[in-house]
């Protein structure tokens, strides 16, 4: 059993129309050999999803997915939503096993809506972390300002005390 099918114009229709698994993960690549990362992902998840690979010289397949050789590499999850209809979901994340595997799981379970919601959650989490960092910096700045204000007040009290002692000494 092949864990990763090299797709060509001749065999791509059979791959995409096969009734095996509801998700087909496809790597579009400029490389002439299958990347090790893709082989690892395919090996680990081939029981759940079908895996295919399209090389950059397969213009017809690239065109079908709205891709060109200049934008490669790309991963697209093709999710069967109903008989004869599929949803193409583009992966836009880090090039590592964990993120790709999570994307495929999300694409299979919830389709593009779940993938998009997770992107939004990640975006908002980054925003929150940035705001938390800003708040921490503002707190540090406020603490430094309070400390400086206290030093200035102490210096003023010291000056007032010195003036008072000077006046008492004159009297």
C-alpha positions, 0 to 999 in steps of 0.5 A: 500500500502506497502512503503517498501517491505521486499525482500526474494528469493521468492518475489525479482524477482517480485519486480525487474521486476515490471513495476511500477516505473523506480527506485527501492531503496533497503537497504541491512541491517544487522538489523532485523528491518527496520531502522527508517531513511529508513522508513522516506525516503520510506514514503517521496518518495514512490510516486516516487520510489519503496522501498525494503529491504534485510536482511543479511540472503538473500544470493542469493540476496546479491550475485546477487548484489555482496555484502556480510554481512560484507559490510552492510549496503548498499543502491543500486538504481536499475534504469530501463534503458530499457525493461529488463535492469537495472543499479545498482547504489551504494550509497556512502554518509552520512547516512542522509535523505537529502543526500539519497534523493538527491542520489535517485533523481540523480540516477532516473534522470541521472543514474550512470553518474550523480551520478558519476559526482556529486561525482567528483564535491563534491571531487573538491569542497573539494579540492578547500576548502582545497586549499583556506584554504592553501592560507589563511594560506600562506597569514597569514604567508606572513603577519607575515613575512612582519611584522617581516621584518618591525620590523627588518628594524625599529630596524636596522634604530634605530641602524643606527640612534643611531650610527649616533648620537653617531658619531655626539656627538663625533665630 
